[in-house]
Amino acid sequence: MTPRGELALVLHTHMPYVEGFGTWPFGEEWLFEAMAGSYLPLLDVLERADGAITLSLTPVLADQLQAPGLDERFRAFVDGVREESHGRDIAGLRAGGHDQLAAELERSRADYRAARERFDALDGDLLGALAPHAAWTSAATHAVLPLLASAAGARLQIQLGIEAHRARFGAWRGGFWLPECAYAPWLDPLLEEAGVHATCVDLTDVLGPGTPDHLRPLRSADGPLLAPVDRSVVELVWSDAGYPAQGVYRDYHHHTVHHHRPWDNAGRPYDRDAAAAQARADAADFVGRVRERVADGGLCVCALDTELLGHWWHEGPLWLEAVLEEAAAQELRLTGLDDALERHAAMPAPELPITTWGTPRDLSTWSGPRVADLAWRARDAELRVVRAGPAAGPRALRELLALQSSDWAFMVTRELAGPYPRERFEGHAGALDEALRLGSEAEPALRNLAPSLSASALPEP
């Protein structure tokens, strides 16, 4: 019997390794903002979902959430930086006669205080609170796997990611998030040998936008199940015209002197009650559209970056909570992706090209003219480490892993974060050269990246 249609919401949770690298507005403050704005507010929603939302958690983010001293540094950020900066902006707005804006910043400051209280209630163990929900893992440092130069390099990223997940969270059903949804057929046997059962792919341009073919999993000839991400549904949320663009929602892009946001997208003082009502309306619309999409059966996979909910889209956690309620009210089956894939028969995959969920759906975001030098230099560094084998040492391996993060090229291509991403790339490239030259004499700088890594972690070519 064909199962009824259902929705799998996948939240991909990732942060590049920023601990100890830079200060405001970059560096570890990115992590602290994501913790306060996304991860902590979403905990209650994940608990209510009881496994009906699939959480993918990258090992490099888990490394940082487990880093020594994180709890003290997060509390210092909230109690010092954010408390002080709110106070200064509130005083400035009141002095200028902008009482409505100042009142919203009072509420914003209360949000940070609430995040601090939630963190304290967890005894500072956010990773432990996320652990029951962390169903899927990913590559060790979120490398764009099709851009790697060798099977050994790809195995390192894949196997380290899986080993770290199992060591931290125990049971794993084989769900593996391909960083940037970057898929290439040559990865299939590597994923299969590592125990990967399923992954998500963006086949919008292969299967055709909005076609029913996106509602069924595919089985590759040499590897795991491929679950197509349904772009027609994803873009209801995550696109220039998606729900977060509604005029009543908080404006992310315009801010006060100290980077607080008391305006809505229409340029008015932010109205929390109106935004919450809109979030509930958008959740009802979303569930209704998905329900119509799967009326004849099938599996709709809606994958989003977790940080969209709360950090980028302030009302995202409210929307997600309302989606849970609306799914029950409208009788839409909301399910974990691992469970859903057991209920839906997979079709043989056609011959597939390299594809990503970038813009466009190829590798150009991470290898195009703006960043081609980074891509080639990362491949050269990988081959030098592979050639050195165990003699490369853990420091060189860690610098290679940090160098391979997809985030540096993404930020350069999208002109985000100024010189920071290139500075990070150059720093890791130089440190890798030093580690290969000096071996055990090189001093470590990546304090908690892949903490269980050893020189023997590098697979055979």
C-alpha positions as a Python dict, from the first residue, in 0.01 Angstrom:
ca = {
    (1, 'M'): (0, 0, 0),
    (2, 'T'): (132, 345, -91),
    (3, 'P'): (190, 544, 228),
    (4, 'R'): (6, 871, 267),
    (5, 'G'): (193, 1187, 191),
    (6, 'E'): (415, 1328, 462),
    (7, 'L'): (657, 1607, 543),
    (8, 'A'): (1012, 1566, 670),
    (9, 'L'): (1160, 1886, 811),
    (10, 'V'): (1540, 1872, 820),
    (11, 'L'): (1732, 2136, 1014),
    (12, 'H'): (2100, 2149, 922),
    (13, 'T'): (2297, 2296, 1211),
    (14, 'H'): (2645, 2424, 1134),
    (15, 'M'): (2904, 2681, 1233),
    (16, 'P'): (3263, 2700, 1101),
    (17, 'Y'): (3543, 2676, 1355),
    (18, 'V'): (3553, 3026, 1502),
    (19, 'E'): (3677, 2961, 1856),
    (20, 'G'): (3984, 3175, 1914),
    (21, 'F'): (3974, 3334, 1568),
    (22, 'G'): (3869, 3698, 1566),
    (23, 'T'): (3647, 3924, 1774),
    (24, 'W'): (3330, 4122, 1713),
    (25, 'P'): (3173, 4139, 1460),
    (26, 'F'): (3337, 3812, 1350),
    (27, 'G'): (3494, 3521, 1532),
    (28, 'E'): (3336, 3336, 1822),
    (29, 'E'): (3063, 3598, 1861),
    (30, 'W'): (2896, 3435, 1558),
    (31, 'L'): (2862, 3119, 1761),
    (32, 'F'): (2732, 3305, 2066),
    (33, 'E'): (2469, 3486, 1856),
    (34, 'A'): (2354, 3156, 1704),
    (35, 'M'): (2334, 3002, 2051),
    (36, 'A'): (2128, 3289, 2190),
    (37, 'G'): (1910, 3345, 1884),
    (38, 'S'): (1862, 2996, 1739),
    (39, 'Y'): (1989, 2695, 1931),
    (40, 'L'): (1853, 2779, 2276),
    (41, 'P'): (1512, 2909, 2156),
    (42, 'L'): (1465, 2600, 1938),
    (43, 'L'): (1526, 2349, 2217),
    (44, 'D'): (1166, 2358, 2341),
    (45, 'V'): (1034, 2313, 1986),
    (46, 'L'): (1260, 2013, 1928),
    (47, 'E'): (1142, 1857, 2253),
    (48, 'R'): (777, 1903, 2155),
    (49, 'A'): (846, 1756, 1811),
    (50, 'D'): (960, 1430, 1977),
    (51, 'G'): (1164, 1312, 1679),
    (52, 'A'): (934, 1451, 1409),
    (53, 'I'): (1201, 1706, 1312),
    (54, 'T'): (1536, 1577, 1182),
    (55, 'L'): (1831, 1762, 1330),
    (56, 'S'): (2164, 1746, 1147),
    (57, 'L'): (2454, 1861, 1363),
    (58, 'T'): (2800, 1911, 1216),
    (59, 'P'): (3098, 1772, 1408),
    (60, 'V'): (3281, 2105, 1387),
    (61, 'L'): (2992, 2279, 1563),
    (62, 'A'): (2982, 2005, 1827),
    (63, 'D'): (3360, 2050, 1874),
    (64, 'Q'): (3299, 2413, 1965),
    (65, 'L'): (2998, 2351, 2187),
    (66, 'Q'): (3217, 2107, 2379),
    (67, 'A'): (3522, 2335, 2397),
    (68, 'P'): (3665, 2410, 2742),
    (69, 'G'): (3552, 2745, 2874),
    (70, 'L'): (3267, 2791, 2626),
    (71, 'D'): (3014, 2838, 2905),
    (72, 'E'): (3212, 3119, 3068),
    (73, 'R'): (3274, 3293, 2736),
    (74, 'F'): (2908, 3275, 2632),
    (75, 'R'): (2794, 3415, 2965),
    (76, 'A'): (3051, 3694, 2941),
    (77, 'F'): (2924, 3780, 2593),
    (78, 'V'): (2560, 3799, 2703),
    (79, 'D'): (2625, 3967, 3040),
    (80, 'G'): (2892, 4202, 2912),
    (81, 'V'): (2882, 4274, 2539),
    (82, 'R'): (2507, 4240, 2478),
    (83, 'E'): (2394, 4389, 2810),
    (84, 'E'): (2624, 4689, 2766),
    (85, 'S'): (2549, 4744, 2396),
    (86, 'H'): (2174, 4730, 2451),
    (87, 'G'): (2205, 4982, 2732),
    (88, 'R'): (2397, 5227, 2517),
    (89, 'D'): (2154, 5204, 2225),
    (90, 'I'): (1851, 5232, 2453),
    (91, 'A'): (1992, 5547, 2610),
    (92, 'G'): (2072, 5695, 2270),
    (93, 'L'): (1727, 5623, 2130),
    (94, 'R'): (1551, 5767, 2434),
    (95, 'A'): (1767, 6079, 2415),
    (96, 'G'): (1660, 6119, 2053),
    (97, 'G'): (1292, 6080, 2136),
    (98, 'H'): (1255, 5732, 1982),
    (99, 'D'): (1072, 5573, 2273),
    (100, 'Q'): (908, 5295, 2068),
    (101, 'L'): (1243, 5181, 1934),
    (102, 'A'): (1397, 5200, 2280),
    (103, 'A'): (1113, 4992, 2423),
    (104, 'E'): (1175, 4722, 2161),
    (105, 'L'): (1543, 4712, 2254),
    (106, 'E'): (1438, 4664, 2617),
    (107, 'R'): (1250, 4354, 2500),
    (108, 'S'): (1546, 4247, 2288),
    (109, 'R'): (1773, 4270, 2590),
    (110, 'A'): (1526, 4054, 2779),
    (111, 'D'): (1558, 3791, 2503),
    (112, 'Y'): (1933, 3765, 2565),
    (113, 'R'): (1872, 3742, 2938),
    (114, 'A'): (1621, 3462, 2878),
    (115, 'A'): (1876, 3277, 2665),
    (116, 'R'): (2128, 3313, 2947),
    (117, 'E'): (1875, 3171, 3196),
    (118, 'R'): (1798, 2878, 2965),
    (119, 'F'): (2170, 2812, 2928),
    (120, 'D'): (2216, 2820, 3304),
    (121, 'A'): (1926, 2577, 3348),
    (122, 'L'): (2123, 2337, 3127),
    (123, 'D'): (2432, 2388, 3347),
    (124, 'G'): (2601, 2527, 3036),
    (125, 'D'): (2571, 2197, 2848),
    (126, 'L'): (2396, 2300, 2528),
    (127, 'L'): (2548, 2010, 2337),
    (128, 'G'): (2403, 1766, 2590),
    (129, 'A'): (2060, 1925, 2543),
    (130, 'L'): (2086, 1890, 2166),
    (131, 'A'): (2215, 1532, 2185),
    (132, 'P'): (1874, 1354, 2199),
    (133, 'H'): (1773, 1533, 1878),
    (134, 'A'): (2098, 1501, 1679),
    (135, 'A'): (1997, 1232, 1429),
    (136, 'W'): (2224, 1315, 1134),
    (137, 'T'): (2592, 1397, 1111),
    (138, 'S'): (2802, 1554, 836),
    (139, 'A'): (3159, 1586, 713),
    (140, 'A'): (3412, 1677, 981),
    (141, 'T'): (3452, 2045, 890),
    (142, 'H'): (3184, 2090, 622),
    (143, 'A'): (3407, 2051, 318),
    (144, 'V'): (3248, 2057, -28),
    (145, 'L'): (3325, 1692, -91),
    (146, 'P'): (3312, 1692, -475),
    (147, 'L'): (3590, 1954, -472),
    (148, 'L'): (3831, 1738, -277),
    (149, 'A'): (4129, 1606, -469),
    (150, 'S'): (4147, 1247, -343),
    (151, 'A'): (3946, 957, -209),
    (152, 'A'): (4171, 964, 100),
    (153, 'G'): (4079, 1328, 165),
    (154, 'A'): (3709, 1255, 124),
    (155, 'R'): (3732, 951, 352),
    (156, 'L'): (3900, 1165, 618),
    (157, 'Q'): (3614, 1416, 617),
    (158, 'I'): (3342, 1148, 603),
    (159, 'Q'): (3486, 901, 854),
    (160, 'L'): (3592, 1161, 1108),
    (161, 'G'): (3242, 1311, 1096),
    (162, 'I'): (3076, 975, 1155),
    (163, 'E'): (3320, 867, 1426),
    (164, 'A'): (3274, 1195, 1612),
    (165, 'H'): (2896, 1162, 1598),
    (166, 'R'): (2899, 805, 1725),
    (167, 'A'): (3142, 890, 2004),
    (168, 'R'): (2924, 1177, 2124),
    (169, 'F'): (2572, 1055, 2061),
    (170, 'G'): (2588, 677, 2035),
    (171, 'A'): (2325, 530, 1804),
    (172, 'W'): (2328, 647, 1441),
    (173, 'R'): (2092, 530, 1169),
    (174, 'G'): (2314, 635, 880),
    (175, 'G'): (2186, 985, 800),
    (176, 'F'): (2463, 1204, 657),
    (177, 'W'): (2424, 1564, 546),
    (178, 'L'): (2639, 1639, 242),
    (179, 'P'): (2782, 1988, 307),
    (180, 'E'): (2608, 2240, 79),
    (181, 'C'): (2411, 1940, -56),
    (182, 'A'): (2716, 1894, -279),
    (183, 'Y'): (2679, 1556, -445),
    (184, 'A'): (2890, 1372, -701),
    (185, 'P'): (2838, 1008, -806),
    (186, 'W'): (3201, 921, -724),
    (187, 'L'): (3118, 977, -358),
    (188, 'D'): (2859, 696, -350),
    (189, 'P'): (3093, 403, -274),
    (190, 'L'): (3283, 610, -15),
    (191, 'L'): (2960, 695, 165),
    (192, 'E'): (2843, 334, 144),
    (193, 'E'): (3163, 193, 292),
    (194, 'A'): (3140, 443, 578),
    (195, 'G'): (2791, 320, 669),
    (196, 'V'): (2590, 610, 528),
    (197, 'H'): (2231, 501, 467),
    (198, 'A'): (2078, 825, 338),
    (199, 'T'): (2161, 1180, 236),
    (200, 'C'): (1982, 1481, 90),
    (201, 'V'): (2041, 1613, -260),
    (202, 'D'): (1912, 1910, -459),
    (203, 'L'): (1799, 1778, -797),
    (204, 'T'): (1578, 2072, -893),
    (205, 'D'): (1745, 2120, -1232),
    (206, 'V'): (1771, 1745, -1293),
    (207, 'L'): (1414, 1639, -1213),
    (208, 'G'): (1251, 1970, -1306),
    (209, 'P'): (1126, 2240, -1067),
    (210, 'G'): (820, 2132, -873),
    (211, 'T'): (772, 1793, -1038),
    (212, 'P'): (631, 1499, -838),
    (213, 'D'): (965, 1320, -888),
    (214, 'H'): (1100, 1522, -594),
    (215, 'L'): (856, 1341, -364),
    (216, 'R'): (1022, 1001, -376),
    (217, 'P'): (1366, 882, -264),
    (218, 'L'): (1618, 750, -512),
    (219, 'R'): (1866, 468, -472),
    (220, 'S'): (2207, 521, -624),
    (221, 'A'): (2373, 223, -786),
    (222, 'D'): (2674, 226, -553),
    (223, 'G'): (2564, 407, -243),
    (224, 'P'): (2297, 540, -9),
    (225, 'L'): (1941, 656, -54),
    (226, 'L'): (1916, 1002, -204),
    (227, 'A'): (1634, 1214, -65),
    (228, 'P'): (1557, 1506, -301),
    (229, 'V'): (1506, 1838, -127),
    (230, 'D'): (1176, 1985, -246),
    (231, 'R'): (1277, 2333, -357),
    (232, 'S'): (918, 2436, -430),
    (233, 'V'): (846, 2404, -56),
    (234, 'V'): (1186, 2519, 73),
    (235, 'E'): (1149, 2846, -115),
    (236, 'L'): (825, 2924, 65),
    (237, 'V'): (1053, 2984, 361),
    (238, 'W'): (1400, 3042, 224),
    (239, 'S'): (1407, 3275, -75),
    (240, 'D'): (1399, 3647, -146),
    (241, 'A'): (1019, 3634, -153),
    (242, 'G'): (979, 3378, 129),
    (243, 'Y'): (793, 3427, 453),
    (244, 'P'): (1080, 3611, 632),
    (245, 'A'): (1044, 3897, 380),
    (246, 'Q'): (700, 3992, 517),
    (247, 'G'): (692, 4358, 614),
    (248, 'V'): (589, 4294, 974),
    (249, 'Y'): (888, 4074, 1060),
    (250, 'R'): (1203, 4207, 1224),
    (251, 'D'): (1449, 4356, 976),
    (252, 'Y'): (1782, 4172, 997),
    (253, 'H'): (1977, 4407, 770),
    (254, 'H'): (1924, 4748, 933),
    (255, 'H'): (2057, 4800, 1281),
    (256, 'T'): (2152, 5053, 1545),
    (257, 'V'): (2505, 5167, 1623),
    (258, 'H'): (2567, 4855, 1831),
    (259, 'H'): (2399, 4611, 1592),
    (260, 'H'): (2052, 4581, 1742),
    (261, 'R'): (1740, 4566, 1530),
    (262, 'P'): (1431, 4755, 1652),
    (263, 'W'): (1268, 4795, 1308),
    (264, 'D'): (1050, 4571, 1093),
    (265, 'N'): (1106, 4503, 724),
    (266, 'A'): (874, 4790, 633),
    (267, 'G'): (1087, 5039, 829),
    (268, 'R'): (845, 5077, 1120),
    (269, 'P'): (912, 5016, 1490),
    (270, 'Y'): (898, 4639, 1537),
    (271, 'D'): (565, 4508, 1669),
    (272, 'R'): (613, 4169, 1836),
    (273, 'D'): (246, 4082, 1860),
    (274, 'A'): (187, 4154, 1493),
    (275, 'A'): (497, 3952, 1397),
    (276, 'A'): (384, 3656, 1609),
    (277, 'A'): (41, 3663, 1445),
    (278, 'Q'): (205, 3667, 1103),
    (279, 'A'): (425, 3372, 1198),
    (280, 'R'): (115, 3171, 1289),
    (281, 'A'): (-54, 3269, 962),
    (282, 'D'): (254, 3175, 762),
    (283, 'A'): (275, 2841, 940),
    (284, 'A'): (-87, 2768, 847),
    (285, 'D'): (-16, 2865, 488),
    (286, 'F'): (297, 2649, 479),
    (287, 'V'): (124, 2340, 613),
    (288, 'G'): (-170, 2392, 377),
    (289, 'R'): (59, 2416, 76),
    (290, 'V'): (260, 2108, 176),
    (291, 'R'): (-61, 1918, 240),
    (292, 'E'): (-174, 2001, -112),
    (293, 'R'): (170, 1910, -248),
    (294, 'V'): (153, 1557, -105),
    (295, 'A'): (-221, 1504, -155),
    (296, 'D'): (-150, 1208, -383),
    (297, 'G'): (118, 1065, -155),
    (298, 'G'): (493, 1100, -144),
    (299, 'L'): (759, 1242, 84),
    (300, 'C'): (822, 1616, 88),
    (301, 'V'): (1168, 1699, 228),
    (302, 'C'): (1202, 2060, 343),
    (303, 'A'): (1562, 2128, 450),
    (304, 'L'): (1669, 2455, 611),
    (305, 'D'): (1976, 2589, 785),
    (306, 'T'): (1890, 2590, 1154),
    (307, 'E'): (2043, 2935, 1194),
    (308, 'L'): (1777, 3076, 961),
    (309, 'L'): (1529, 3016, 1242),
    (310, 'G'): (1594, 3275, 1508),
    (311, 'H'): (1925, 3425, 1401),
    (312, 'W'): (1844, 3538, 1047),
    (313, 'W'): (1466, 3517, 1077),
    (314, 'H'): (1387, 3630, 1429),
    (315, 'E'): (1039, 3479, 1427),
    (316, 'G'): (1158, 3144, 1288),
    (317, 'P'): (1121, 2948, 1615),
    (318, 'L'): (765, 3082, 1655),
    (319, 'W'): (689, 2976, 1298),
    (320, 'L'): (832, 2628, 1353),
    (321, 'E'): (632, 2581, 1672),
    (322, 'A'): (318, 2688, 1487),
    (323, 'V'): (401, 2442, 1205),
    (324, 'L'): (389, 2160, 1460),
    (325, 'E'): (47, 2276, 1577),
    (326, 'E'): (-85, 2329, 1225),
    (327, 'A'): (39, 1992, 1105),
    (328, 'A'): (-170, 1828, 1377),
    (329, 'A'): (-470, 2050, 1308),
    (330, 'Q'): (-458, 2000, 930),
    (331, 'E'): (-370, 1630, 959),
    (332, 'L'): (-40, 1654, 778),
    (333, 'R'): (197, 1380, 880),
    (334, 'L'): (522, 1533, 1010),
    (335, 'T'): (796, 1275, 1040),
    (336, 'G'): (1163, 1215, 1100),
    (337, 'L'): (1342, 1155, 771),
    (338, 'D'): (1498, 823, 876),
    (339, 'D'): (1155, 682, 959),
    (340, 'A'): (998, 819, 642),
    (341, 'L'): (1262, 663, 418),
    (342, 'E'): (1170, 322, 556),
    (343, 'R'): (810, 373, 443),
    (344, 'H'): (874, 502, 90),
    (345, 'A'): (1001, 269, -179),
    (346, 'A'): (1309, 410, -352),
    (347, 'M'): (1331, 439, -728),
    (348, 'P'): (1658, 371, -913),
    (349, 'A'): (1846, 698, -952),
    (350, 'P'): (1901, 823, -1306),
    (351, 'E'): (2250, 921, -1417),
    (352, 'L'): (2321, 1226, -1205),
    (353, 'P'): (2561, 1520, -1245),
    (354, 'I'): (2745, 1705, -972),
    (355, 'T'): (2488, 1922, -800),
    (356, 'T'): (2456, 2147, -493),
    (357, 'W'): (2197, 2375, -338),
    (358, 'G'): (2415, 2675, -421),
    (359, 'T'): (2329, 2949, -669),
    (360, 'P'): (2333, 2819, -938),
    (361, 'R'): (2308, 2452, -842),
    (362, 'D'): (2668, 2369, -925),
    (363, 'L'): (3009, 2415, -760),
    (364, 'S'): (3068, 2773, -874),
    (365, 'T'): (2993, 2928, -534),
    (366, 'W'): (3299, 2742, -400),
    (367, 'S'): (3516, 2723, -714),
    (368, 'G'): (3413, 3012, -943),
    (369, 'P'): (3638, 3301, -1052),
    (370, 'R'): (3623, 3484, -718),
    (371, 'V'): (3746, 3181, -526),
    (372, 'A'): (3916, 2956, -781),
    (373, 'D'): (4251, 3022, -614),
    (374, 'L'): (4114, 2897, -281),
    (375, 'A'): (3978, 2579, -440),
    (376, 'W'): (4306, 2496, -614),
    (377, 'R'): (4520, 2576, -313),
    (378, 'A'): (4301, 2361, -88),
    (379, 'R'): (4339, 2070, -331),
    (380, 'D'): (4715, 2118, -343),
    (381, 'A'): (4732, 2125, 38),
    (382, 'E'): (4526, 1806, 56),
    (383, 'L'): (4753, 1622, -185),
    (384, 'R'): (5062, 1730, 8),
    (385, 'V'): (4913, 1598, 332),
    (386, 'V'): (4804, 1272, 167),
    (387, 'R'): (5151, 1229, 20),
    (388, 'A'): (5309, 1282, 362),
    (389, 'G'): (5081, 1016, 515),
    (390, 'P'): (5111, 959, 893),
    (391, 'A'): (5425, 1175, 893),
    (392, 'A'): (5200, 1479, 835),
    (393, 'G'): (5098, 1470, 1202),
    (394, 'P'): (4776, 1579, 1375),
    (395, 'R'): (4853, 1952, 1350),
    (396, 'A'): (4877, 1939, 970),
    (397, 'L'): (4560, 1731, 952),
    (398, 'R'): (4370, 1982, 1166),
    (399, 'E'): (4490, 2277, 959),
    (400, 'L'): (4385, 2093, 642),
    (401, 'L'): (4042, 2023, 789),
    (402, 'A'): (4001, 2388, 885),
    (403, 'L'): (4121, 2500, 542),
    (404, 'Q'): (3863, 2279, 370),
    (405, 'S'): (3559, 2440, 534),
    (406, 'S'): (3302, 2545, 273),
    (407, 'D'): (3236, 2866, 463),
    (408, 'W'): (3543, 3061, 354),
    (409, 'A'): (3471, 3042, -19),
    (410, 'F'): (3098, 3097, 40),
    (411, 'M'): (3163, 3419, 232),
    (412, 'V'): (3407, 3546, -29),
    (413, 'T'): (3170, 3472, -318),
    (414, 'R'): (2875, 3632, -139),
    (415, 'E'): (3090, 3927, -21),
    (416, 'L'): (3018, 3857, 344),
    (417, 'A'): (3240, 3936, 643),
    (418, 'G'): (3488, 4156, 460),
    (419, 'P'): (3846, 4022, 465),
    (420, 'Y'): (3777, 3769, 742),
    (421, 'P'): (3725, 3454, 529),
    (422, 'R'): (4039, 3507, 321),
    (423, 'E'): (4236, 3586, 635),
    (424, 'R'): (4115, 3260, 785),
    (425, 'F'): (4208, 3063, 473),
    (426, 'E'): (4552, 3221, 454),
    (427, 'G'): (4613, 3161, 823),
    (428, 'H'): (4533, 2790, 800),
    (429, 'A'): (4731, 2752, 478),
    (430, 'G'): (5038, 2907, 639),
    (431, 'A'): (4998, 2700, 956),
    (432, 'L'): (4966, 2382, 748),
    (433, 'D'): (5291, 2462, 565),
    (434, 'E'): (5461, 2518, 901),
    (435, 'A'): (5325, 2193, 1042),
    (436, 'L'): (5448, 1994, 742),
    (437, 'R'): (5788, 2158, 772),
    (438, 'L'): (5833, 2134, 1148),
    (439, 'G'): (5626, 1827, 1230),
    (440, 'S'): (5589, 1772, 1604),
    (441, 'E'): (5768, 2102, 1676),
    (442, 'A'): (5470, 2302, 1541),
    (443, 'E'): (5253, 2453, 1814),
    (444, 'P'): (4879, 2372, 1798),
    (445, 'A'): (4633, 2657, 1745),
    (446, 'L'): (4303, 2479, 1682),
    (447, 'R'): (4221, 2409, 2042),
    (448, 'N'): (3924, 2178, 2010),
    (449, 'L'): (3887, 2091, 1641),
    (450, 'A'): (3851, 1712, 1602),
    (451, 'P'): (3991, 1655, 1952),
    (452, 'S'): (4021, 1277, 1908),
    (453, 'L'): (4222, 1308, 1585),
    (454, 'S'): (4548, 1119, 1556),
    (455, 'A'): (4808, 1097, 1282),
    (456, 'S'): (4672, 756, 1187),
    (457, 'A'): (4334, 908, 1101),
    (458, 'L'): (4439, 973, 741),
    (459, 'P'): (4307, 682, 531),
    (460, 'E'): (4519, 515, 267),
    (461, 'P'): (4502, 684, -77),
}
